[in-house]
């Protein structure tokens, strides 16, 4: 048995799967406007079960590290295919960053032939013929006239084959204790780069299982971890646990997701958390099996 700070770690694994990822660098005249653009662009992007992408803010970027020397943030966006990712990124940049006061958008990943998506090149038509491009150091940037000046957006963005669905479950004796542990885990993970936590506040209370009694639903409530169903199903909750939260992690590669799980789990092991577990579907959903004991040892 493995325990950390009195919390039992289940001998199980999180099941993750490949997705295509892009990194967007968003800048603006002030950090607040960069953050506003990022929040808008990553909204309604918790799970590809019902959203066009999974997305989140990765980190804040100081002016000396951005392409235009202004305050910035980086966003990570994930989808099941490059075509689906391009559609989601173009729509989100067009609706939420092009429209945001003073904002600009740049590629944040290396460009590899045949592994790119076109963003500025698709949005340029909003300029109605007044748009123009400039090439600097092999990178093409589109400048689109808008009412506060110009919107600058890079032509093409690089992509990588990322990993989505890394996860762990926090089983707490009370809702307040489980919530505090989840918040601590989120704070620890957000100190890292290369990962995002796509759900509201960084974790999800509506953990899901594959399938449903209702044929049209792809996923439904993970009843074995619902405290109000303890007497109705074969529960996975220990007798003392009355709340559970799931941390879901998407990363640019497997190593980033593994590190985030290590850091997050250790931060979540605190008084009132009886167990840490993970969500999997018997190995049928994805090829990446992140075994908790192996990760933590």
N, C-alpha and C positions, 0 to 999 in steps of 0.2 A: 504494500500500500504506500502511496506517495502522498505526503501532506506538506503544506506550506503555511506557516503561521496558524496552524490548527485547522486549516481547511483541507478537506480531502479532494484529491484530484482523481477523477474517474479514469480508468484505464480504457480509453476510447479514442476515437479520432474525429477530426473535423474533415468534411469532404468538400473539396474545392474544385473548380473547373476553369478552363482557359477562356479568356475573353480578350478582345482587341482593345487596346488603350491608347489614349492621346493625352498629352500634357499641354495645357494652354497657359501662357503667361499673360495676365491681364494687368495693365498699368493705368494710372489715372493721375490727375493733378494732385490728389491727396490720398492718403491711405484709406480714408473712409469711403471715397468714391470707388476705389479699386475693390474694396470689400463689398460694397453694394452691388457692383457688377457681378462679382463672383457668387454672391448669395443668390441673386436672381437667376444666373445662368445654371446653377446647380440645383434649383428647386424642382420638386416633383421628380426626383431621380433616385428613389430609394431602392427599387428592385426592378429588374427587367421583366419580372412576372407581369407588371402592369405599367411600366414606364418605358420610354424609348431608350434610356441609358441609365447606368448607375454612375453618379457623379458626386464630387465633393471638393471642398477647398483643401489643398494639400499643405500649404504653408504660406507665410508672409515673406516677401522678398524685398530686401532693401534696395534703394535706388541704384547703388553702385553695381548691382547684379542684374538689372533689367536692361533690355535692348535700347530703351530710350532715356535711361537715367532718371526715371520717375518711380514713385512708390508702386509696388506691385504685389500680386499674389499669384500662386500657381494653382491650377485646377487639374484634376484627373477625371477623365470620362471613359467609361467602359461600355462596350456593346458586343453582341455575339459575332458580328462580322464587320469587315472594314466598310462595306457599303452602308450597313445600319449605323455604324459610328459616324460616318461622314454626314449622313442625313441628320442625325441628332445634333452633332456639333454645329453644322451650318444653321440649323433652326435656332439653336440656343444662343449662338453668337449673334445671329441676325436679330433676334427678338429681345435679347437681354443685355448685350454688350454694345452693339452698334447704337442702341437707343439710350445708353447710359451716359450721362454728362461726362465729358473729357476722356472717356475710356478708349483704350487701344488693345489689340489682341495679337499675340505672337506665338509661334511654335516653340515648344519646350523640349523636343526630343530630336535625336539625330535623324537626318533624312537618309533613308535607304530606298533604293530604286524598287518600285512596285509595292512598297509598303507605306504609301502616303495617302492622305486624304486632302481634297482641295476645299479650302475654306474661303479665304479672301477672293480667290478666283471665281467662286460662285456668288459671293455677296457683292461683287463689284457692280453688278447690273443695277443695284439700287441707286447708283450714281447717275443713271439715266443718260449716259454718254459723256458726262463731265468727269468721271473717274479717270485716274491715270496711275501708272505703276512706275516703280523705280527699283532697280536691281543693285543691291549692295553686298559685296563679298559673296556672290553666288546666290543670294536670297532675294526673292521678289516680294515687294510690299505694295499693296494697293492702298491708294489714298482716295477716300470717298467723301465728297463735300456734304457736310451736315450743317445744321443751323448754328452750332457753336464753333465751327471751324472745319476740321477734317476728322474722319474716322480712319485710322491706320490699321490694316489687318494683313498679316502675312499670307502669301498666296497658298502655299502647301504646308501641311503639318505632318510630322513623322508619327508613326504608330509602332507599338510593340505588342507582342503576345503576352498579356498580363495574366494574373491569377485572381479570380473572384470567389467569394464564398467562404474564405477562411473565417472561422467562428469559434466562440466558446460561450457556454451558458453559465450564468451566475445564479446559484440557488441560495436564496437568503431566508433567514428565519422570519423576517418581517419585510414588508414592502420598503420601508424606510432604509433598512440595512442593505437590501439588495440594490436600491437606488443609489445609495452612497458609494457602494462598491463599483457599480457600473460607471458612475461619474469619475471615480478615481482611475479606473481603467482607461477611460476615454482621454483623460488629461495626460496620462502616461504615454499612450499611443500617439497622441497628437504632437509629441515632442520629436517624433520620427519623420523621415521623409520617405517618399515612394509608396505611401499607403493613404487611403481615405477610409472613412467610416460613413457610409452613405445614408444611414437612417437618421431620423430626427434626434438631435443631441448626441449622435454617435452610437446609439444602440436601439434595439427594437423589443417591444413587449409582445408583439403579435408574431412570435415565431411560428413558422409554418412547416407542414409536412407535404410531401408530394401527393396530389390527388385529393379526392373528396367524395362524399356520398352523392354529391350533386355532379352529374357527368360533365357539365360545362366548366367546372372550376378546375384549374391546373393545380392549385394549392389551397390548403385550408388550415385552420388553427391546429397547432401542435398540442393536441389534447393531453398527451401524457405529461406535459409540463404545466398544465393549467391547474392552479390550486383549487378552484371551485369544482373541479371534476374528479377530485381524489376518490370519491366513493362510487364513481360511475365508470371509470376506465382503469386499466392496469397502469397506474401512475408510475412515473420515473422520479417523482419527488420524494425525498425522505420525509418521515413524519413531521419533523420540525420545520420544514421549509414551506413557506406560504407566499412566496413570490419568486419569479424568475425573469431575468433579462438576458438577451442574447446580443453579444457584440459581433457584428459582421464586418469583415475586413476585405477590401480589394487592394491589390498591389501591382506594381509594375513588373514584379517577378516573384518567384516562390520564396526566395530568401527574405524579401521585404515583408511578406505576409507572415512567415515563420517568426521573424524578429518581433513583429507587432504582437503576435499571440503570446510570445514569451513575456514581453514587457507588460502587456495588459493583464495577463493571468496573475502575475506576481503582484501587481498593484491591486487586484480585486480580492486577494486573500487577506481578509480583515475580519474583525469580530462580527459575528452574526451571519457570516457566509459559511454554510455547512459543507457545500460541495461546489466544485467546478466541473462541468461536463462539456459536451460538444454535440453539434448536430451532424448526423450523417444518415445516409439512406441505403445502408448496407453495401456501400461501394459502387452503387449503380449510377450515381449522378455524375461524378467527375473523377478524373484520374489522379488527383492530388489528395493523398490521405495524410493529414497532419496529426500524428499521434501525440497526444498530450504528454505522456510520460517520457517519450523519446525527446520531444522538444525541450522539456524542462530539465532533463538530466544532462 
